[in-house]
Amino acid sequence: YFALANTVRDQMVGRWIRTQQYYYEKDPKRVYYLSLEFYMGRALQNTMLNLGIQSSCDEAMYQLGLDIEELEELEEDAGLGNGGLGRLAACFLDSMATLGLAAYGYGIRYEYGIFNQKIRQGWQVEEADDWLRYGNAWDKARPEYMVPVHYYGSVEHGADGDWSKPCKWVNSQVVFAMPYDTPTPGYGNNTVNTLRLYTAKSPNSFNLGVFNTGDYIQAVCDRNLAENISRVLYPNDNFFEGKELRLKQEYFVVCATLQDIIRRFKSPNHPTPSTPKVAIQLNDTHPSLAIPELMRLLIDIEEMEWDRAWKIVVNTCAYTNHTVLPEALERWPVHLREMLPRHLEIIYIINQKHIENISKHFPGDMDRLRRMSLVEEDGEKRVNMAHLCIVGSHAVNGVAAIHSKIIQDSVFKDFVELSEKMGEVNKFQNKTNGITPRRWLLLCNPGLADLIAEKIGEDWPKNLDQLRELTPLIDNPAFIRSINQVKQENKMKLAGFIEKEWGIKVNPASMFDVQVKRIHEYKRQLMNAIHMVVMYNRIKADPNKDFVPRTVMIGGKAAPGYHTAKMIIKLINSIASMVNNDPIVGDKLKIVYLENYRVSLAEKVIPAADLSEQISTAGTEASGTGNMKFMLNGALTIGTLDGANVEMAEEMGGENIFIFGMKVHEVEELDRSGYNARSFYESVPELKTALDQISSGYFSPLEPDQFQHFVDNLINHDRFKLLADFQSYVECQDRVSEAFKDTEQWTKMCLANIAASGKFSSDRTISEYAREIWGTKIVSKNS
C-alpha cells in the first residue's frame, strides 16, 4: 500500500509545486477556509482519479499480481471531522482545486480522529481512532513554517490605559504550531491546492529550576500538556461543550493560521497591495476567534489605529452558520479570560462600539440591546460567538434556502434589521451546500458513471448541470434497464459486504431502505425504528399477506456523552435481533445496523440504496448533504420539507420524491398552540401498539423495563414532534412500498433524480461563494 501511495503521490508533487509557484507569481486574491474539521476519508483512489491515472495504476498492480481494491481497503480514513460540517469542508477543498481557486484549508491535525464505533450487545462502544499509527503517506511536515501560539499571561497597556491602542501581551505560555501540508488535487486540471493542518509541539526550553531539583523526568512528561491541544477531535456534532481544551484548540488553529496568512501576504514578491488580497471563510463559529486575533495583530503588532483595523477585519472575514439548534450555538464563559486576556479586552471594545451603533439606529430599545449584545449577562457572563461572527463579518450565510430564511426571519432577525438600517447590501445570504461529484459518483459508483458518460460524454464531472441531458432517456427502456442493472450489481456487492462483516444474510431483491447520519433526536432515527416495529407487527399478524420485502439499514455514531442517542442505537439493535431471528418474517424484513459509519463505508452504501431517509423535523436540519449523495446515485428520498430536501423537490419535481409531515410553519403553530404528544399516541393504534411493546420489554425480554423511561420521555417530552408526524410517515412509507413494486416506473423516478442533481455539485456552491462573498476570480490554469 505505501509503495503504491508514494508512487501516486510522486505523480502529484510536481503539479503541487507548479501550482504554488503559479499562485506566487500571479498573486491572485487568496481564499482561506478555516475549519476545526476536515472529514477527508481516504486519499489514494481520489488522487488517482483526479490525476487521471487510475486505470494505469490498476493495470500496473494487476501486472504485479496485486488487487488494487485490497490495497485501497488498507488505507485508514482521515476522520478529522464529525459529520456534515467536516465533510462539507472536504468537498469544498475538492471544488476549489477543480475550479482553480487560490485556496487553502486550515485546521488541526488531530492525532486521534472521530472514534471508531463498535457495537457490543447492541450498545455503542467507542475506541480511539489511532489513524496515524502506521504513518500517513499523504502529508508533509513543514517545520520551517512552525509558529508560536501564546496563552495566559497578562496585558500591559499604554500610559493612557486605552485598550483600543497598541498593548503588550506578556508573561504568556507558549506552544508551537507545526504545519503538515496535504495536497488536494483538482479534477483533470493539474491544479493541486494545499490543506495545512497544525499539530501542537512543546517548546524545547525546560524550566532549569526543575532540572536542578532533579525532577527531569517530570519536566519531560509535562511536555504532553502542551501537545494535548492537537491530541483528539471533540466528538460532538450539533452540540456545544464549553471545555477549556476545546477553546485552546479553537485559538490554536486561528492564531497559527493568521500568522501564516500575514507572512504570505507580506512576502517579498509584492509590495503591500492596494486591493484586498485575502478572504477568510469561518466554517461555523469554531474559528470565530479569528476576528479578535486579527484585530490584535493589526493593532498590537502592526500598530494600526482601531477603525482602520476593524474595516480590514470585516472586509476580510465571512461566516457560515450551520445550525439553528440553540444547544449547538457556542457561548464561551468570560471567566476563561485568563487564557486569552487580550482577546477578551478586544471583544469588549467590539461589543461597546456595537452597542453604540444599535443605540444610534434604535434609540431607547433596551431589550434589543440585551438581545444583540455579544456578551450575555443572564446567569454566567458569556460571549455569544455567533453574534461576534455576524458583527465581525461582511457576509453571513446559511446553507440551504429554507435555513437561510429561518436565520434571517427569526434566529438573527435583529441583526438583519440593523444591517438594513445601516444600508449594508447583501450581508445575509444563502449558499446551498453541495457535494463533489468526483468522490460521490465517479469514484464510488463507476458503473453508473460509465453509463452516464456513454450517453452524454466525459465532461459532466466538471459540469454537473449536463446531467439534465439524461432527461429524454427516461422513455428509453434499454437505458432504464441498464440503470436498474447497475443498481442491482451495487446491491449484490453491498449484500456480500454485510454478510462478510456482520454475518447477516440480506435479500438483494428487497428494497434497501437506508438512513445514515449522526444519531440525533432531531434527525429522528427513532421514527424509523418505530416504523420497523409496525412492519414487523404487520407481517406477524398476516404472514401470507403480500408484503414488499425491505432491508432497513441505519448507520451513524452517537456523541459519547449523548445518552438518548445511545439508547436509540440500543433500541434499533434490540429490534433487529428480534426481527432478524424470527422464522415467520424470513427475508421479508431485515434490519442492519451499519457499525462504524464513516466516509469509506458511505462510498459502499450510497450507490446501493433504493430509499434515502431524510426525516428530520421541519426547521431543524440546516441542509443535509447525504440527501444529495443518494439523489445523485439514483436513490429515491422519503423526507420532510426541511433543509435541502426543499430544493431537491423543486429540481426533480414533487412526483419524484416522497414528502410527508408538517412544514416549518405548521411545526411553529403546533408549538404555539401547545403540543400534546400523548394525544397522538392515544389516537394512532399502530403507534400505540409499537410504543407499548417497546416500553413493556417485548424487544428486551432480559431487561423488560430497559426502554420504559425512554418511551415515557417520548410521550411526555416529544421535542422533535415525532409522534405528530408518525401517521403521515407510515402512510408515505406505504406509498413507497407500492411504488417499488413497479420496477420500471421506480427506475424512471431514479433517473429523474440523477438528471436533476446538477444544482447540488459543490462546484456550483463554491462558484457562488467566489462571486458573491470572496470577490475572487476563478484562476483556472491548465498548465
Buried (B, 14 or more C-beta within 10 A) or exposed (E): BEEBBEEBBEBBEEBBEBBBEBBEEEBBBBBBBBBBBBBBBBBBBBBBBBBBBBEEBBEBBEEEEBEBEEBBEEBBBBBBBBBBBBBBBBBBBBBBBBBBBBBBBBBBBBBBBBBBBEBEEBEBEBEEBEBBEEEBBBBBEBEEBBBBBBBEBEBEEEEEEEBBBBBEBEEBEBBBBBBBBBBBBBBBBBBBBBBBBBBBBBEEEBEEEBEEEEBEEEBEEBBEEBBBBBBBBBBBBBBBEEEEEBBBBBBBBBBBBBBBBBEBBEEEEEEEEEEEBBBBBBBBBBBBBBBBBBBBBBBBEEEBEBEEBBEBBBBBBBBBBBBBBEEBBBBBBBEBBEBBBBBBBBBBBBBBBBBEBBBEEBEEBEEBBEBBBBBBEEEEEBBBBBBBBBBBBBBBBBBBBBBBBBBBEEBBEBBBBBBEEEEEEEBBBBBBBBBBBBBBBBBBBBBBBEBBBEBBEEEBBBEBEBBBBBEEBBEBEEBBEBBBEBBEBBBEBBBEBBEEEEEBEBBBEBBBBBBBBBBBBBBBBBBBBBBBBBBBEBBEEEEEEEBBBBBBBBBBBBBBEBEBBBBBBBBBBBBBBBBBEBEEBEBBBBBBBBBBBBBBBBBBBBBBBBBBBBBBBBBBBBBBBBBBBBBBBBBBBBBBBBBBBBBBBEBBEEEBBBBBBBBBEBBBEBEEEEBBBEEBBEEBEBBBBBBEBBBBBBBBEEEEEBBBEBBEBBBEEBBBBBBBBBBBBBEBBEEBBEBBEEEEEBBBBBBBBBBBBBBBBBBBBBBBBBEBBBBBEEBEBEE
